[in-house]
Amino acid sequence: MPSSPYTDRQRAAILVELYNGASAQGMGVFHRTPGSMYFGYLQGRVLKVDMGADDLSFRLYNRDNGEGAGEAAEARALSNER
């Protein structure tokens, strides 16, 4: 199995940027399954991203927060690491 391209710190930074760029919708509950790092909603904001996956997919995040929003959040997070 190939190693993940993201460190834990990078994943945390990406999550912060995704959260900051997301809009609040509906009841916005945080759903956690043991052993999973899937975030559907976090404090009322739509994230819909699995932070535990080796390759992060922003398809659902982009659907709800705007085209390219996930990739932009990832770029901001990784540029702040330097």
Helices and strands as residue ranges (DSSP letters): H 8-21, E 38-42, E 45-50, H 59-65, H 69-79
